């Protein structure tokens, strides 16, 4: 049974939507969350392409949000409340950085989704990342901060080079 990346995906998407929230109502918040989750899912699947990779991160843990919090000015957020802080330990810095890259560069998002074709993550059922790859006007408005290249730059630049290396053609994603 392959290791489950859903705690890492949920925590990293939550971190992104807290760092770059929607300023609209409930519907806009939901659309923003969907876009963050799609970007994080693609990034996590690229980062952990094999069952062994996923199992290792499930055992070792992804590292947490401390550096990301510091970069965005949220350092110390909820540190006094263990229950409010615990989910942050499942945030993956590299996945968050890659997701920020995908959210701020549509061409890169398309390349990332294309790179996943035929991987173990996409076999068996159709997977669609429409809100990530081809967001409509409402999606863009709902996630204005989440998709703003200048605001995302400090996070996106952390591991941009690693993402570009991962997207180079090769056998790394076909397991």
N, C-alpha and C positions, 0 to 999 in steps of 0.2 A: 504494500500500500504506500503510495507516495506521501511524503510529508505535506502537511497543510500549510500553505502560506497565508491563509486568511487572517490570522491575528496580525501579522506583519503588514498586510495590505490595509486592513481596517485602521490600525494605529497610524500608519504613515499618511493615509488619506485624511484621517481626522486631524493630524498635525497640519497638513496643508490647508485644510478649510478653516482651521483656527488662526493660522498665520496670515491667510489671505481670504477673509470671509466675504460672503456676499453682503451687499448693503440693501438688498431687497427684502421681500417678505418670505413666507414659508416656501412658496413655489421656487423662488429664485435660490433660496438656500439649498433646496433639494437638487436643483439643476447644477448648482456649483459642486455639491457633494458627488453627484454622479460623474461629473467631468474629472474631479480629483481622483475618484476611485478607478475610473477607466485608465487614467494616466499612470497611476500607481500600479495597477494590475499589469499593464504592459511592461512597465519598468521592472517590476518584481519578476515577471516571467523571463525577461531578458537577463536579469541579474542571476537568477537561479534556474538555469535551463534544464538541469537534470534532477532526478529524484534524490540523488546523493547531495547535491548542492542544497536543495530544500531541506533535507533531513539535517544537514550540518547546521544550517542557520536556526532550525527549530531547537536544536540542542544547545548551541552556543549563544544564541540570541543575536539580534541584529545590531546592538550597540547603543540604541537610545537616541534621544533628541537633544542632548546637552549642547553640542556644537551648533546645531541648527537654531536652537533657542537663543544662543549667544549672538549668532549672526543676525538674526531678525529682531533682537532686542527683547526677547521674551525669556531671557535666562532667569532661572529661579521660579518660573511659573509653576505654581501649585506644589513647590518642593516641600512646603510645610504640611501638606495633606497627602499622606501616603496613597490613599485611594484615588485621589485626583491626579497623582503623579505616576502611578503604576503603569498605565497604558503607554506612557511615553517611553518606557524601556523597550517597547516593541517597535519603535520607529526606526527605520533603516535609513541612515543618512544618504547612502549612495542611491537607493531607490527614490528617496525624496528629491535628490538632485536631478536624477534622470527624468522623473515625472515633471519637474519644473522645466526642464529642457523641452520635453514633449508638449507641454501646455503652451509654451511661448514660441514654438517654432513648428507650424503646421507641416512643413515638408519633412521635418525630422520625425514627427508623429506618424506620418504615412510610412516612412521608411522603417520605423520600429514595428509597426503592425504588420507590414509586409515581411519583415524578418522572422516574425513568429509563425508564419504560414508553414504548416507541416511539422511544427514542433509538438512535443508531447502535450503541451498545454492546450493546443487548439484542436487536437484530434478527437473525434467522437461526437462532437456537437458543434453547431455553428456558433462562432463568437463574433460579436459585432462591437465595434468601438466608434460608432457614428458620432457621438457627442464629443469625442476626443479629436477625431480626424476631420470631420466636416460639421463643426458646430454652426447652428443657425444664429440669427440675430438675437433671439431670446437667450440662447445658451451663452453667447458672448457677453450680453448685458448682465446676466446673472453671475457670471464669473469674471467680471471686469478686473478685479485685483488678482485673481488666480491666474489670469492669462496675460497680465501686463509684463512685457519683457524686461522693462527697467526695474520693476519691483522684484521680479523673480531672479534677476541676474546674480545677486550674491549667492543664492542657493544653487542655481543652475550651473554656475561656473565652477563649483566645487569639484564636480566629477564629469564635466562635459567631455573631456578627452577620453575617459573610459567608455562612455556611451558610444562615441564615434568608433572606437576600437571594436566594441562589441557588434556594431552594425556592419562591420566589414564582412564581405562574403567569406564563408568558410563553414566547417563542420560543427562549430561550437553550439549551434542551436538545434541541430538535428539529432536528437537522441530519442 
